[in-house]
Structure formats: structure tokens, C-alpha cells
């Protein structure tokens, strides 16, 4: 059992909170532009769902901001989160239980709501890693006794999510796991081995099925495969080209009108490029970079190793997902289905992300020098 602790509370990190709110605001405006033409009956349908998700997320964030972050240090809490996450990932793989969309079984339905268990699993993985990496400084110098055991749970999650199939979220979990192991003090040669292993597994998976192989090759020259796998990326690049330096203006972009698939979700960054131009894209990238640095600043100021790793893991997860999404949309990474945090339609994903940010805000308001 963990010893009860008393702490002096400070105000939450206003920079991190403000950046999140700005990202949400810009994301909501972009979502309106991307989705108003998709539903003739209700132009605000997606925005309303997103606002509901934001309301739920605000309540969840209010809760996680007040719950001391060392609550997630308790073994029963960690094991429960990991166990529930693994159970949900197993359930979603069962035909008839998991919901299939476009050939991928990634969703579970509860009443009228659907959610991806992978969204829960990735934060459970971060909490697991923050716990297991705390107090393992010496063991981390050994690859087989220190590094590999820590990655066991993320590896299982990776394989289960890969079966959905969802390489993007599975890969994000592994990337963030390696980042956290690096921050915890693992040797560079061990990190190199993990990177090589991940590259081999990723390449084998992408090359093992024809449709994945075609998708991998299509991003190299999407216009050559515009009638097939390269269509979505081609339309995305056309959107960026149409936006130019300053953009066509809010809501004035044309690609969302039956040209660009999923403009409100995975490819919403293309709407930023078409409506707000290169300058708008750079502004969004800078906001995410500032969000990352503000979160890492919270981590560095926390003198408790667990709190430091937990904060760094959460903000790294959100930021890695954002930069992978933007890399896919501009064509420097192979096409994968990964939402842009705070922007893409998905109320459940937004509320979970806001709750995770609340944990970081709790870490920012705790004076760890007064832990007793």
C-alpha cells in the first residue's frame, strides 16, 4: 500500500491549460468548416457531438485535476486500468461484439455511443510505464532484465490493436513507450535495438498484405495511384495547394465537397491548409509544439519521478499522435487512420484526451517538495 501523502496545492499550469483551450477552439472552428456540407439536414451535427464530448471532457478533466496523481501509483488502480483495457481490446476483436467499419473492427458500442478501446489502452499503457519505470534505474541498464519486462504490456496492447487492424494507434503506443524508456534512462544502444525491432515489425506488417503494401507505396507518388490507394492523399495535397500561403478563407475550401474523404476526422488538417493556408498550418503546428513543451516543463518541474514520467508520457502521446496525423496528411508518412487531437470529430476521444490533460494539470499544481 502506498503511504498517504499531503501536498501543498498550487494553481494549475495556465500555459498548458490555455494552449489546450486554444487548440480546442481552433479545432471546433475547423470541424465546422469541414463538416457543415456533410449533413444537409443539420450543418452543425458534428459540432454538436463535439461540444457534447467537450462538456463530458470538461467534467472528466475537473475530476482528474483534483484527484492526486499518485492515485495512479496504486497497484490496484494500475492493474485495473490495464486489465480493463486488455479486456476491451479482446472484446472488440470478437465478431458480433466489435463493430466493423470499412473493414476494420475497432469500435465498441454502448447504447447510442461508440468508442475505440484503443483510445483507453494508450493512456493505460502510459500509466503502466510510469509505474514500472519508477525505481528501475539500475535494472534499465540491462536489456533483458530491465527494458523488455517494462514493455511487455505495451507489446500485448500493440498486438491486439494490430489485429483490428489499426497500425497507427498500435505504433503510437510503441513510439511513446520507447520515448518513456529513453526518458527513464535506458541505454542508447538498447533504444537503437528497440527502434530496429519496431522498424522490422512495422515493415513486415505493412508488406504482408497487398492492400497495406499498396497503401505504403502510394504515398511515395499518390497522383500515380489517384484512382485507387493514392486518391485520399492526392485530394489532401490538392487542398494544401489550393490554400496557398494565406488560405481561401474559413469555409471557402472546396475539397470537403465530396472530393476529400473523411475531411472531418483523419484528414481535417487538410481543411486547415485549404481554409487558412500555409500560415494557418504553421500556427497549428506551433500550438502543438508549444503544448508539448509546456507539458514537458510540468514534467521537469515535478521532483517526483513517477509524476515526471506520467506527465511526459501523456503530453508525448498527444503530441506524437498529432505530428503523425499531420505527417500523413501532408504526405511525408504512409497513410494511416489516426485522428488529430482536439480537431478530429469524435466526442469520446476528445473527452478522454481532456481527462488525460487533467492528470498533467494535477501534477502541475502539486508541490512535490512537500510530499510526506
Secondary structure as UniProt FT lines:
FT   STRAND          8..9
FT   HELIX           14..35
FT   TURN            36..38
FT   TURN            43..44
FT   HELIX           45..66
FT   HELIX           69..73
FT   HELIX           75..92
FT   TURN            96..97
FT   STRAND          98..101
FT   TURN            102..103
FT   STRAND          104..110
FT   TURN            111..112
FT   STRAND          113..116
FT   HELIX           117..133
FT   TURN            134..135
FT   TURN            137..138
FT   HELIX           139..141
FT   HELIX           143..147
FT   HELIX           148..150
FT   HELIX           152..162
FT   TURN            163..165
FT   HELIX           167..183
FT   TURN            184..185
FT   HELIX           188..207
FT   HELIX           210..218
FT   TURN            219..220
FT   HELIX           222..225
FT   TURN            226..230
FT   HELIX           231..243
FT   TURN            244..246
FT   TURN            250..251
FT   TURN            255..259
FT   TURN            261..267
FT   HELIX           268..301
FT   HELIX           305..329
FT   TURN            330..331
FT   TURN            341..343
FT   HELIX           347..365
FT   STRAND          366..367
FT   HELIX           368..370
//
